[in-house]
Amino acid sequence: MEHRCTTRHPITIDILLCNHQQSTAVYCKTSNAGAGGIFIDKAPELYKTNALLAIEFEVELSRRHNIFRCYRRPVMVVHASNEGVGLTFLDTDIETMHAWQKTIDRASGPHSVTTRA
């Protein structure tokens, strides 16, 4: 049964998935993303349901000067299967939420967004 409160879009965004309890970080790509969470294609045995993690993503501020700004969002694993891992965003500041929405809008628009983790 679907429990999402927001729409997800089939877009690819480069992110860094961080597990501070294990001092690990893994580069990932989303297979879908929305304002409320993301789905990544990663081995579910690495991440247990209800695990607290964080994602990091960068937004390009100036293409001409190659300037990026890094953002971090806390997430919780809400689904793990053979297909991948579903993550929901936990509370975060307004600026980071707006940066994420801008990233989604650009990635799902006619011109893809330049992001990097």
BATORFI-278237 format. One line per field, with one value per residue: x, y negated, z of N, C-alpha, C in turn. Coordinates in steps of 0.001 Angstrom, whole numbers, padded with zeros to 6 digits, always signed. Example, Ala and Ser with C-alpha at 12.3 -4.5 7.8 and 13.67 -1.06 7.14 Angstrom:
2
nX = [+013190	+012850] $
nY = [+005690	+002250] $
nZ = [+007800	+007080] $
caX = [+012300	+013670] $
caY = [+004500	+001060] $
caZ = [+007800	+007140] $
cX = [+013200	+012900] $
cY = [+003300	-000030] $
cZ = [+007800	+007870] $
This chain:
117
nX = [+000838	+000541	+002051	+002875	+003038	+003618	+004244	+006279	+008919	+010187	+013290	+016825	+019202	+022325	+023618	+025078	+025088	+025031	+026144	+026473	+026805	+028233	+030340	+030424	+030061	+028292	+028240	+025365	+022556	+019412	+016382	+013856	+012367	+011117	+009429	+009112	+010736	+013034	+013987	+016454	+018703	+020117	+021854	+019706	+020480	+022415	+021175	+018923	+015386	+014040	+016523	+018622	+019914	+021765	+021521	+023597	+023759	+024563	+024088	+024274	+025534	+026798	+027415	+029293	+031467	+031862	+030729	+029461	+026997	+026827	+024406	+022755	+020547	+018657	+017593	+015344	+015266	+012600	+011738	+012951	+014073	+014658	+014833	+015767	+016195	+013948	+013712	+012717	+012409	+013480	+012780	+014001	+015806	+014255	+015633	+017198	+015186	+013991	+016139	+016350	+013855	+014195	+016232	+014882	+012918	+014490	+015756	+013614	+012629	+012734	+015437	+018157	+019344	+022456	+024013	+025995	+027538] $
nY = [+001185	-002194	-004956	-007546	-011103	-013003	-013642	-011564	-011766	-010296	-010628	-011176	-011892	-012759	-011757	-011753	-009253	-009078	-007399	-007970	-006561	-004344	-005515	-005778	-006468	-006570	-006940	-007577	-007203	-008616	-006886	-007703	-010721	-013123	-015804	-014779	-012534	-009941	-007329	-004929	-002911	-000637	+001902	+003496	+004790	+003286	+001239	+000903	+000957	-001949	-002983	-005745	-008137	-010323	-012471	-014018	-016668	-018664	-021925	-023786	-027003	-028875	-028458	-029504	-030142	-027755	-027118	-025556	-024667	-022857	-020765	-019216	-016648	-015099	-011698	-008846	-005339	-003844	-001807	+001235	+003338	+005889	+004301	+001838	-001022	-002918	-006220	-008581	-012070	-013761	-016310	-019454	-022467	-025387	-026582	-024452	-022656	-024131	-024247	-021547	-021142	-022837	-021475	-019124	-020213	-021258	-018923	-017434	-018994	-020500	-020911	-019262	-019232	-020261	-018487	-017327	-014971] $
nZ = [+000000	-000819	+000796	+000476	+000784	-001031	-004531	-006567	-008965	-011935	-011989	-012282	-009915	-008708	-005628	-002329	-000030	+003372	+006271	+009408	+011771	+011057	+009855	+007022	+003508	+000452	-003031	-004919	-007188	-007729	-008534	-008545	-007364	-005018	-003239	-000713	-000421	-001628	-003971	-004205	-006118	-004554	-002677	-000461	+001887	+003052	+004342	+006866	+007613	+009062	+009691	+010382	+008278	+006081	+003240	+000815	-001472	-004324	-005632	-008563	-008581	-010151	-013406	-015106	-013434	-012225	-009654	-006822	-004346	-001399	+000108	+002891	+003857	+006346	+006442	+006576	+006353	+004816	+003303	+002060	-000454	-002970	-005181	-004361	-002156	-000247	+000838	+003260	+003776	+006686	+009153	+008111	+007272	+005783	+003613	+002622	+001879	-000188	-001978	-002636	-003900	-006083	-007370	-008089	-009800	-011877	-012775	-013718	-015691	-019047	-019444	-018144	-014751	-013401	-011102	-008416	-006283] $
caX = [+000000	+001305	+001867	+003513	+002225	+004008	+004473	+007656	+009170	+011252	+014459	+018107	+019974	+023490	+023637	+025979	+024313	+025956	+025762	+027446	+027051	+029260	+031340	+030490	+029323	+028216	+027641	+024168	+021683	+018000	+015593	+012752	+012555	+010029	+009655	+009076	+011692	+013680	+014249	+017767	+018993	+021254	+021598	+018961	+021126	+023259	+020357	+017752	+014229	+014115	+017887	+018757	+021037	+021687	+021992	+024218	+023638	+025081	+023351	+025149	+025198	+027330	+028017	+030463	+032577	+031881	+030496	+028391	+026711	+026483	+023311	+022589	+019187	+018513	+016605	+015127	+014917	+011218	+011466	+014135	+013704	+015680	+014912	+016485	+015874	+013129	+014105	+011855	+013131	+013117	+012755	+015191	+015535	+013527	+016568	+017567	+014000	+013843	+017222	+015978	+012763	+014793	+016954	+013871	+012308	+015444	+016012	+012434	+012256	+013283	+016895	+018527	+020113	+023799	+024239	+027049	+027625] $
caY = [+000000	-003431	-005866	-008829	-012324	-013865	-012958	-011275	-011897	-009376	-011427	-010757	-012940	-012231	-012097	-011021	-008692	-009032	-006686	-008464	-005557	-003442	-006362	-005404	-007277	-005888	-007711	-006915	-007935	-008361	-006430	-008648	-011703	-014062	-016705	-014038	-011443	-009432	-005900	-004691	-001527	-000158	+003162	+003234	+005340	+002254	+000266	+001503	+000088	-002899	-003495	-007189	-008444	-011667	-012597	-015285	-016983	-019984	-022712	-024717	-028410	-029620	-027582	-030200	-030077	-026401	-027242	-024704	-024744	-021541	-020701	-017932	-016393	-013848	-010780	-007582	-004239	-003416	-000627	+001891	+004526	+006242	+003227	+000693	-001553	-004122	-007114	-009736	-013187	-014191	-017767	-020168	-023904	-025844	-026807	-023149	-022128	-024862	-023812	-020213	-021303	-023425	-020383	-018266	-020950	-021323	-017574	-016920	-019945	-020257	-020924	-018562	-020012	-019802	-018272	-016370	-014645] $
caZ = [+000000	-000961	+001927	+000201	+000860	-002142	-005802	-006965	-010396	-012373	-012369	-011737	-009256	-008003	-004204	-001454	+001081	+004508	+007493	+010372	+012804	+010539	+009189	+005612	+002545	-000828	-004112	-005437	-008098	-007474	-009677	-008497	-006289	-004789	-002109	+000544	-000319	-002838	-004073	-004808	-006481	-003761	-001990	+000773	+003090	+003644	+005050	+007509	+007797	+010181	+009876	+010177	+007403	+005510	+001862	+000445	-002886	-004656	-006610	-009266	-008390	-011289	-014414	-015661	-012491	-011672	-008212	-006321	-002915	-000868	+001073	+003575	+004357	+007089	+005878	+007263	+005461	+005036	+002469	+001493	-001218	-003953	-006168	-003822	-000832	-000196	+001933	+003479	+004380	+008025	+009231	+007668	+007176	+004595	+002500	+002060	+001199	-001446	-002869	-003130	-004852	-007280	-008020	-008715	-010912	-012991	-013285	-014409	-016732	-020383	-019373	-016916	-013794	-013094	-009682	-008156	-004865] $
cX = [+000883	+000996	+002461	+002522	+002537	+004261	+005954	+007752	+010296	+012462	+015698	+018846	+021130	+023455	+024749	+025140	+025270	+025350	+026805	+027739	+028138	+030382	+031537	+029685	+029415	+027598	+026503	+023503	+020252	+017380	+014263	+012948	+011337	+010363	+009752	+010080	+012236	+013724	+015584	+017931	+020271	+020854	+020906	+019623	+022048	+022476	+019090	+016623	+014364	+015539	+017910	+020042	+020943	+022078	+022648	+024057	+024155	+024231	+024317	+024655	+025660	+028019	+029316	+031683	+032685	+031753	+029278	+028202	+026245	+025372	+023250	+021152	+019184	+017382	+016457	+014729	+013492	+010867	+012793	+013674	+014852	+015849	+015698	+015945	+015061	+013482	+013105	+012677	+012587	+013159	+014087	+014822	+014916	+014455	+016945	+016386	+013792	+014925	+016905	+014865	+013272	+015550	+015988	+013274	+013230	+015671	+014824	+011970	+012903	+014808	+017289	+019422	+021505	+023931	+025403	+027101	+029066] $
cY = [-001247	-004398	-007248	-009983	-013272	-013007	-012723	-011356	-010949	-010148	-010889	-011966	-012263	-012699	-011317	-010569	-008425	-008283	-007039	-007465	-004589	-004191	-005964	-006388	-006578	-006827	-006908	-007807	-007595	-007743	-007175	-009538	-012610	-014944	-015947	-012920	-011018	-007913	-005747	-003208	-001086	+001122	+002924	+003793	+004335	+001319	+000928	+000474	-000675	-003386	-004989	-007468	-009914	-011583	-013956	-015449	-018393	-020623	-023707	-026140	-029256	-028656	-028197	-030058	-028717	-026421	-026416	-024950	-023368	-021665	-019304	-017832	-015086	-013016	-009554	-006545	-003788	-002170	-000077	+003170	+004853	+005155	+002024	+000245	-002843	-004935	-008253	-010824	-013472	-015711	-018373	-021645	-024260	-026025	-025493	-022520	-022820	-024454	-022443	-020327	-021898	-022353	-019458	-018946	-020999	-019954	-017027	-017835	-019613	-020263	-020259	-019444	-019420	-019717	-017324	-016146	-014638] $
cZ = [+000000	+000182	+001683	+000297	-000295	-003380	-006015	-008484	-010793	-012901	-011677	-011189	-008528	-006561	-003512	-000264	+002229	+005684	+008542	+011482	+012369	+009835	+007728	+004775	+001191	-001853	-004709	-006474	-007726	-008728	-009706	-007288	-006203	-003602	-000791	+000677	-001667	-002804	-004777	-005095	-005781	-003060	-000647	+002023	+003771	+004557	+005577	+007627	+009111	+010482	+009569	+009419	+007016	+004042	+001713	-001052	-003098	-005730	-007235	-009072	-009567	-012243	-014933	-014756	-011805	-010142	-007827	-004834	-002472	+000180	+001668	+004076	+005130	+006486	+006774	+006222	+005798	+004239	+001968	+000811	-002165	-005007	-005670	-002479	-000984	+001035	+002036	+004158	+005767	+008055	+008819	+007524	+005824	+003395	+001823	+001325	-000140	-002450	-003457	-004173	-006162	-008072	-008742	-009936	-012117	-013605	-014064	-015535	-018061	-020414	-018070	-016046	-013648	-011593	-009556	-006662	-004434] $
